[in-house]
Structures are given as structure tokens and as C-alpha cells.
Amino acid sequence: MMKKMSMSTSKTSLVLFLCQIISALDVPLDLSQPPTITQQSPKDYIVDPRENIVIQCEAKGKPPPSFSWTRNGTHFDIDKDAQVTMKPNSGTLVINIMNGGKAEAYEGVYQCTARNERGAAVSNNIVIRPSRSPLWTKEKLEPNHVREGDSLVLHCRPPVGLPPPIIFWMDNAFQRLPQSERVSQGLNGDLYFSNVQPEDTREDYICYARFNHTQTIQQKQPISVKVFSMDSLNDTIAANLSDTDIYGAKPVTERQPVLLTPTGSTSTKVELRGNVLLLECIAAGLPTPVIRWIKEGGELPANRTFFENFKKTLKIIDVSEADSGNYKCIARNALGSVHHVISVTVKAAPYWITAPRNLVLSPGEDGTLICRANGSPKPSISWLANGVPIAIAPEDPSRKVDGDTIIFSHVQERSSAVYQCNASNEYGYLLANAFVNVLAEPPRILTPANKLYQVIADSPALLDCAYFGSPKPEIEWFKGVKGSILRGNEYVFHDNGTLEIPVAQKSNAGTYTCVARNELGKIQNEVQLEIKDPTMIIKQPEYKVIQRYGQVSFECIIKHDSTLLPTVTWLKDNDELPDDERFLVGKDNLTIMNVTDKDDGTYTCIVNTTLDSVSASAVLTVVAAPPTPAIIYARPNPPFDLELTGQLERSIDLSWIPGDENNSPITSFVVEFEDALHEPGVWRYQTEVPGTQTMAQLKLSPYVNYSFRVIAVNRIGRSQPSEPSEQYLTKSASPDENPANVQGIGSEPDNLVITWEPLKGFQSNGPGLQYKVSWRQKDVDDEWTSVIVANVSKYIVSGTPTFVPYEVKVQALNDLGYAPEPSEVIGHSGEDLPMVAPGNVQVHVINSTLAKVHWDPVPLKSVRGHLQGYKVYYWKVQSLSRRSRRHIEKKILTFRGNKTFGMLPGLEPYSSYKLNVRVVNGKGEGPASPDKVFKTPEGVPSSPSFLKITNPTLDSLTLEWGSPTHPNGVLTSYTLKFQPINNTHELGPLVEIRIPANESSLILKNLNYSTRYKFYFNAQTSVGSGSQITEEAVTIMDEAMASRQVDIATQGWFIGLMCAVALLILILLIVCFIRRNKGGKYPVKEKEDAHADPEIQPMKEDDGTFGEYSDAEDHKPLKKGSRTPSDRTVKKEDSDDSLVDYGEGVNGQFNEDGSFIGQYSGKKEKEPAEGNESSEAPSPVNAMNSFV
């Protein structure tokens, strides 16, 4: 079994082509042009009253524009307000609130104007409002006493803020109250109980209101709920009744549903197009009612309908006018049901049908600006010229206003201006700037000269010729320098100047000349096209059956263009080859030695060049070694004697004679076909029939020259193909199917690229295969626009609005007619970079190494594409403790989707940081929000960089130390602890000394002579103490005493005394030996030994000795005679009480706020023992247990 696949090179060329498209309407930046607003703040701009207000206004133009502002419709003179400044070379205003300004004083409607000698562009009306988070009004809350099974509503009634707060219910322990089908929070923030239960009794139902803009949370007074159970009441009644009395009917009465909200049987709701529609029904009842939603006279919209809050809330996203209607909620339990009808009306703020686009004209040309918008109610259209209503603007004889269209005739250079179109209704407005730029410019070609294009034969070739000129140049292509102009169906000429050769052949190679001309001049550019031979595998790997422990080899011999360098890669089951020396990869083969069962699988040879890729696969089957004598199992012999009968237009009968099955029964026959008309030499799968069948009825397609062959299959594998049958040519017909995988995806903001998978040759059903490409803008009453193209795989629609939905369809046709009507797909025109930066960026510092950043989502309309997420750029500006700047390394965190917050880990304590946030769509990143500065608090410092002990005397030592490598704050002091260590290694009393932070040495006096001391040293900030460093040192011995101790060993009396002691010990040993021998002669002694009580047997020296517990890892004795180095410095590795001896290998610690700071801390020393409470140094295990 073998399969072959090839990577198409057309997709790679298409990507290159799409990246090179340049709109002819884009004016190069070196030419005169009116201003264009490139960035502005949102229309409804809610600001934090504690921070500076930044109102953005950026524009481009030639010459560079100047900026002015209006506030509440009058000129805003920023020079007269010391709190207001304008950024250099920009129109962005910065209102200084942090230095005394009041945000409330700057509420109002602001508008920016960018002006140069060719016109004036204006921004939207930007409404500035400071956010508000008022306190909860004081109120006395009475406890709620409720009978079990009754309904209950706990009212929240939060304070009115700007923007409105987010409501949630919690208890005194700041834990969210559990919600269910029985207990849930409504859209208004109230807490609804369909029926109360005894477990609902509690005194801490607390409603919280979170105001995101100011990062504050307001709390309502706790509400108490007491649920009275009927069980206790029934018990009391039962105790006073006789056994014959009937009592204890159902303690809780079941009730049919009653709506708690909304009230009544009907209500109305108005929502705006594009918003989220939220409808709510909450019901009381016992058992708890279940909510169901329906739309009267229609279905709930698929893919846009969601149920929330246990189906009590119906959520429909991106509503349109079609979603208007009556929505019914039905609450049902076992006792009945109740319903409520909500009449929904969808209105619409204005939205663009055709937004005005910049117009570049040459003197004397004509043109139009079109401004079409829709809404409910229908918006009114008004025009302005350079920010002034067109009715009172200076006259321009070349201009005529006709409703939503301005018609220009015979324009002159003075006609250059910026026009504003305002579409408004009671729900909002749209404002668009579009300039008319009158230029007389000869053609320019923007594509680099002599650019080289390389493509594989039979693939599309796309030759770029980006241009600009006014009037718009005409583009012509020539083959060669002096060749004739290119025309005909074998070429596709795109509006942006690109020449496409759909199927490039060797004959298409050479030099191509692009000529751009208008009445002011002509320019040409040459590009080179090289056609490369495709890479082919001429000897493919073949199916192999190998016995276990044998050797197998797969071949992969290739043929490629001599100018391309191929690389060959082998895969096993679409993964890398095992890392095993049994696999040997040669130049054109793969050999597997000593084959095992795990080598069974599919092996693929992949050949890659810079322009194409091909691959071929084969299966390896590993079988057990046959017994002796072996039965030979093999693949079957190929079938033979193929015969065609029963020829019809769409079917034919094929029969054959099977070959030898070779001891393994044939399980199936595979029929393949060749289309000699369209794909000669390529065999494709037709059908498969059981091994007991020797005939098949085959379905045929029109306009195919068929040949058939048959392959037999058994358990071992596939046979060789049979000899081909005779050929059979079917008649032509119109296509039966349309292209698959139709897509509409824009590559630039002003185009729509419609692509599809072309039909295979045998699917064309006849000669002259073409495609009818149709498109129209969705949700707009437009007719279909259609074009018929050659047998290609794409068509580019230019001049589309940015990122709007389109309905697209592609229909196949040939010389005999059309295929069936194709289905429509939804596509989008090209994305553009987002226009608006995220606003209200807030940073909440959680601890010294972690911060949380919040931001407001940008309006979806300003994204101008598919929202992919947000990127947070943040970087350290400087360390607050060192005041030294360093190389700024920006870090980037990406948050997918419409997320509005994220965590920033790994921050350094006591440092100053900056960050900004950008929105990301498929085109790229939008503008950055203003840099936000935040600071991390202090942390605990690292250990001092060193501790050195010098100058030992009889009663003093000198200590020197270095400041911590990472102070993580302002050092407040050092702490020195020390204690003596006696000859039995016991620790003496601990002495603690606090040292000022500016000291780096200390002389310790009044110490004991000839005494070893252990020192513990650490640094402190205002947060706490850092990790400590330890050292040991010894004061020197008294010289006279030392000499006496040495001389005693040489005195004669001492030598005599030692000899006498040795003699006495020898005599005692002899006496003991004699007494033991005498004791063995008494028989009573033998009886006592025979009947000795095991309980009073003497302990063996090995077993009975009870010494002190000692852990060699936790407490190693000091070595006698250990010496300090000549410089009197005790090194860490020489210390008997070193970190190594204690086995402290923990790299991570937790700081005072619980965050993990292992990356900043080193190994930690043992805590010192207090006084002489223990003769054993504390082990790391004991220390950890005491910590816990």
C-alpha cells in the first residue's frame, strides 16, 4: 500500500502576492495631501478622576497639520489653562489632575481639528465624564422571617455609579454564595429564592458593588434570613394529640409557579442593533420551576442564542432588526405553569452602508463622494467641508451636493478639501472624514526594479507592479523589453497592477516589463520570472512484508531542478524516526536492521525545496518467522482478462478473473481508473468490492476517457495492478457540482479575495470549464455582482469597505451549461489595524513580585477585524533602591479573546515599571495605550554578599560584611546573633546585636579566650528580615597555659605514674581470669546457667548501650585541631556546620505575603538555638516541623 502527496506552491505565491498589494488611492507621504485623523479617543470617554486625562488626537498630512480643540462647542484655549498641555507634533491633550486639577471641572464635549493648507479634518465629539463610585446609603435592615417553602427576594439596590457597578453576593468570609435553579441573582442585582429551605438561614447575606474604573468595592449592610421549619411545629402538635388523631400532613405546601420578575403577563424591551439582548424570567414555586424560552412565530437564532443563570436569562448576541418580535418564557413545575411575553423592538444607531472614501483626482477630472448609512429610524445625512456646514462653507463651482452624494466636475487644485459626512438619529451618530486631493503627478512604480520571481512549473505566477499617479495610470505588461503587449485568457490582470499567469510553463520564463502611463508621463519597470522543474520521486518506497528480526530497506530516489537544493526527511507514522541505531538513513534509502514488531507502521519520505514539497509513503508489515516446513504466504497475483460490458452514459460493467491467492484468501478487490484526457498516467480510486465478487458496476462522469485496472488484496497485502482495460470515452455534459471550500477573506482593507478549490479535470464534465463568481454585501439591499473567470482558483474584488460581511458563491460552467445553483458562504472584506487603544488601563499591585492589570475593552467596531486578544507590554524602568537605569527589556504577555485583565508575574521588588496595552486583530496590533507607571513595594533582602571574620585576639574578633546583592528595598539595619560552642559541641546563650544599615564592620569585644563562636548575620528592610549567612571563628589561647600543657608530657614523674597505672590494670585482668575459671567447677552454677531467665540476661555491649541520639547529617562534631586560614577568614566550605552538612537544598522560599520567591533567594541557614536548652543542634527537619 502506498500513498503520495504534494504540497501546492500556489498558496505560497498567493501569500506573497497579498502582502505586496498597494492601493492606488494611497498617496505617498512625500506628496501634498489634506489631513487624515489616524487616532482619537472614544466617543464616550469615562476617565479615572484620580489620574491625568489624556484625550487623543493624531493626524497625518503634508504639510504636517496643526491642531485646535473646541469644548462644549466653543474654542478651547489651552494656553490659558496651566493644567492643560498638548503633546509636541500632536493634537493629544494632557489634563494634569494629579497635581491639583479637578476631573469634574473638565467634564464636557471635546472635538479636535487637524488643519493644513489643503483642508481640515475633525474628530468625533468626545464626551469626557469622570467615573463615580458613590457610597451605599445608610439604611436599617430588618431580619427576614420566612416560612419554609415560601419565596423570598433580597433587594440589593446598589448606588448609581458611572459606569454602573458589577453586583455579586458574598458572606462574611468573602465567599460567593452558592446559586442554583432555586436561588439565583437577577439582572438588577437582587437575590431571588424560588422557595426557601432551612439551610438558607444565615445572618450574612451581603450585596457587593464593584466599580471597575476606580477599583473600589462597596458593601451593603448584612441581611439576616431566618427560615421556620414546619417539622418542629408538627412534632409539638403530635405530642398533644391522641394516637387516633390525624396530624402531620405535608409540612410544606407545594405551590404552582408564580413569576417574581417580570410582573404581569406582558412587557416591552427596546435594544439597539449590535448589542446583547438580555431577557429574564425568575419564578417562585415548589417544586422549583424550570424555565423554557420560545420566540412566537419563529425560531431562536442559531449560534447567537445562549442561556444563562440556569436558563432564567435568555441572551442573544449581536442582535439585528430581524430579532424583533415576541419572546415567551414559560415557568413550569409538577403543579402547573405560568408564562410571560416580552415584546422586543430592535432599533439601530446609524451604521455604514457606504462610508465616504478619500478621492485623488487630477485637475479637470470628475469624481463623487458617497455617504450612505442605515439605522432605525433612518438617519439623516449632513455634509461639512473642512469642519464647516457645507451650506455656509466657501463656494466651490466644481462641487454639487445631491443628498448623500457630492458630485465633483472639472476639479482644480483649489478644490482640495476634507469633507465630513454626519449620519445621525436619536440613538447616535457616525462621522467620517474623506478628502478630495487634486494632484497632477506622473506615474510612479513602487515595485523594486529587476525583482526576481521563482515558481514551479504548472503553478500560478504573480508578478507585482504597484503604482501611483494622478490621473490614475493605465498599466500594460510586455514580455521582454521590446515584446508585444500581453493579452488573452492565459493572463489575469489585477486592478493593483499585478500580472497573474494561472498555469506557468517553461515558455513563460523571462523578462517582463510593466509600463504605467498617464497624460503626464510614462514609467516602466522590469521583473524576472524563472520557472523551475517540479521535484519528483521517481522511485517511491514500496509496501514491504518482513519477518521478525530480518532487514528491510525503503527506496526514495528523487529528481529535482538543478538550481534547487532538496532535503530528504523520513517519518514513521507521521512522526520522527525512533532514536535507534537500527535505523540507517542513506542518500536515497532507509534501512532498518533487526526488525521488531514495534517497527510495524507507515514510513514516509518527504522531499522539500524552497519552492515545493513532495512525499511518498509505504507500509511495513512485520510477521512472525514461519515454522519449519514453512507455508509461504504472499500477496495475491494480479487479476487478469478485464472486460467492459453494458456501456451507458453514466455507468459501465467491469469483470475480471482473479489471480492466485498464494495461501491467503483474497478479501477484496480495489478498482482504479485513469483519465487519459485530463490526467494521463494518474490512477485514482474508483471502488472496492468483496473478494468473492469478480464484477462491479461503475459510476461514470461525463467527458472522461476511462481506463480501469484491478488490485487484489489479502491479509498479506495488495497485489500488483492488473493490466489496464480498454478505454471508454463518455459524452460531455454540464457540470454536476460546484467548487468546494469557497471562502471570502480580504487581504487588504479595501478588497475581498474570493478563493475556491477548482474542479478536477474529470469533474468538469465537458470542455471550456469556467467559474461564475458572485458577491454582494450582507444585510444590505444590493444586487448580486457577478463575473465569469477562467479555470482559476481565486478572484479579487477591489474597492470594498473595511471588514464588512459579504455573501459569496461560485458556480461552475462549461460549454454545455451551468452547474446547479451553488450555496452561499459568508466572508469578510479585509481587516485593517485597530483604530483605538484600550482605555482606562489600571494596575493593581498584589505584592512585590505580582501585579494585576485591567483595561476597558475597545469598541468592536474600532477593532476593524477579528478580535484575537490583547497584548500587554511591560518593562522595568529602574530599581528604586539603586537608582540606576539599565538596558530596558520589554516583556510581552498575550491574552486571548475579549479578556480585560491579566496577571504580571516575575516582577522585581521595589522597582518602577511601565506598561501599555494594545488590541490585536488578524491584521496586527492597534495603537498602544498611554504608558502606565506603577511601582512594586519593598520585599525582604537577600543575604549579605559576604561575612568575613579577621583579627582574632584573646577577647575580640573583627567582623566585616558586604551589603546584599538584592536589597529589594531600603535597608534599615543588620542583625548579628552569636553564641559560643563548647568542647561537647553544645551551644551557649545567644546574643543579638542590631547594627545600623550604613555600617560594614564591627569589633566584638569582651569575648572568652580560646572559644569557638558561631555567628548568624542578616539584613532587614521595613518588610522584614532576609536570609542569613553564618560563619564560625575562634579567639586565641593564653600562651602560658598552652606552654604548660605541652611541657607536662615530658616530666619524669608523669611517665612513672603512667607505667604504674598500666601495671595495675594488668594485675586486675589476671585476677578476673582466675576467678572465672574457678566458678565453672560448681554444678549449681551449671544449673543456673541452664535455667537462666532470659529477662535478666546481661545486655550485650552492642545492643544495650543507650547513647545520645545523633544524626550525622544534622549534627557533625567539630574536628579537633582544625585551623583557620592565615587571613583568619572562615570559609563556608571549611565550616563544620555548613549548609552541605545540614542538607539544605531547598531553593524556593515564601515571602511575607505568601508569594513564591525561590528565584530570588539562595540556600537558607539553620536558625540558631536559644541558650543551652538542647545539646543537639536543630536539624532542618525539626526546623521545618516547628515552622509548620
Disulfide bonds with the S-S distance in Angstrom:
Cys57-Cys112 2.01
Cys156-Cys207 1.94
Cys281-Cys329 1.83
Cys371-Cys421 1.67
Cys465-Cys514 1.81
Cys556-Cys605 1.89
